[in-house]
Amino acid sequence: MSRRQEVELKSILAKESGFVVKDAGGRLKFALVYPNFYRVGMSNLGLHIIYELLNARKDVSCERFFLPEPKILSELERNNQPLLSLETQTPLNKFQVVGFSVSFEQDYFNVVKILRLGKINPRASERTNFDPILIAGGPCATFNPEPLSKIFDAFVIGEGEVILPPLIDILAEGNFSREELLKKISQVPGIYVPSLFSHVYNSDGTLEKIIAPKKISRQWLKNLDEHPAHSVIITDDTEFNMFLIETARGCGHHCRFCMAGYCFRKPRNRSFAVIKSEVERAKIFGKKIGLMGAAISDYPQINQLCKFILEKNLPMSVASFRADSVTPELVRALAESGLKTLTVAPEVGSEKMRAVVNKSITEENVFAAVKLGLDAGIKNFKLYFMIGLPFEEMSDVDAIADLTIRLKNFAGAGKLILSVNPFIPKPFTPFQWAKMADKKYLSAAMKNLRDRLKNLRGVEINSESLKSAETQAILARGDRKIAGLVVQSDSPQKFRELFKKSDLDENFYLRREISADEIFSWDALDMGFSKKYLYAEFERAAQLKSTAPCSEGCRRCGVCKE
């Protein structure tokens, strides 16, 4: 065992409150893994939710694992030493179930790295009855599990509060062979066992058919108040150092590029009473309140909530807000809490592209949000934009520069920070049929933007590398052929190296025409709306037609069936 790793883990644990240590005897030993560093993982509210849900059961002992920091990672790899749990410093391969929470495609390679460190074979087909069962949940598992299908035995399709209780009931029973257990858990609504599904390919690389026992329907929590979601383990050692409280789930604005807006429907709010009780709980720790949700400013009682938090003498922050629903009260509360930079996401610069992506935020909304910031004493603004969207032309990129120039003149002496990244097509969105823009266009678009703004003082442009964006795009729409490379890759560099050596074509995954009726590798999953509905939205984008947000009583997409 690595003495250095043990000392580091005990040091981390000593700074925490709220963790659970149980005698594992007679209990299901569940390893909860976040495939990134501790500071990143402990900022993920989903990890807190699942940890509390599992440890609330008397028949489960849940412990956490994270990717070790570089120095310890190097030592473990160099000396062939096992990865240990945070709570009791137990090796990963000593747990009966290993569950990963996977939020980002870039972390796929950390999954492989962690399994190797944990002395667990990454290949599901080569594991035996003596090996743990591997399960993945989180956004990536829900929208396209196929790139990870050669690693995991099962995937949680949807929200854990609904799926995990019946799943754990079966896993805790024990006394099943691996094959029997997988068949048994496949009967749990929302559990996808990839080994029970076969993919048959055409000679051109497209899918001919998926041989499936059934469609797997996404499961979601209808009443959020049944499961209050907040920070469970308190520590200063996180990216944000806040007490996180979830106000809502889902988004009803129908932005056509946004996977979360489709895969987490319908929009649901927690009651004001429940959130107030969570704020009261947070007061004991004296931490800044971090409100989590797709768009905090859409919360119906946002002004009352801001007032309540400030009356408790607690600072606050928000995960995101929309420029068309932000209120003076919210911005003032953020300013009083010490916020120095206000973030706004116009995404695009032209009226045409707002129609394409169905972003209902207008220029007037953006300027109004900036004015609210200025009035509250906030001088710096961060703006999120995308380039390379479907139906975009270089004049639309010019419109981003024009908008930035006008905003800078309006905002005055403060700083404008632009985050400009390539559009990446995502599954279960209207743009899942879209090409990724080619390198030449994306490079020219970024150069154009930088050239237009280079003489504007107080403007900073940050962007993701094209290579990184392309890797993410390949993984986002990847299939089981891609899974064959992921299972061998513990870094993006290794993945790209294997990809180049394979007979796979990069353009097949990134830049080809996809027909309306093509079978996608994720088509065995059901998010509650039809493929026909999504394609109609893609056609509406081409026609520059908008789609209204979700509303009470709407039955347009099919998610709200009751």
Buried (B, 14 or more C-beta within 10 A) or exposed (E): EBEBBEEBBEEBBEEBEEBBEBEBEEBBBBBBBBBBBBBBBBBBBBBBBBBBBBBEBEEBBBBBBBBBEEEBBEBBBEEEBBBBBBBBBBBBBBBBBBBBBBBBBBBBBBBBBBBBBBBBBBEBEEBEEEBBBBBBBBBBBBBBBBBBBBBBBBBBBBBBBBBBEBBBEBBBEEEBEBEEBBBBBBEBBBBBBBBBBEBEBEEEBBBEEBEBEEEBBBBBBEEBEEBBBBBBBBBEEBEBBBBBBBBBBBBBBBBBBBBBBBBBBBBBBBBBEBBBBBBEBBBEBEBBBBBBBBBBBBBEBBBBBBEBBBEBEBBBBBBBBBBBBBBEBBBBBBBBBEBEBBBBBBBBBBEBBBBBBBBBBBBEBBBBBBBBBBEBEBBBBBBBBBBBBBBBEEEBBBBBBBBBBEBBEEBEEBBBBBBBBBBBBBBBBBBBBBBBBBBEBBEBBBEBBBEBBEEEEBBEBEBEEBEEBBBBBBBBBBBBBBBBBBBBBBEBEBBBBBBEEEEBEEEBBBBEEBEEEBBBBBBBBBBBBEBEBBBBBBEBBEEBEBBEBBEEEEEEBBBBEE
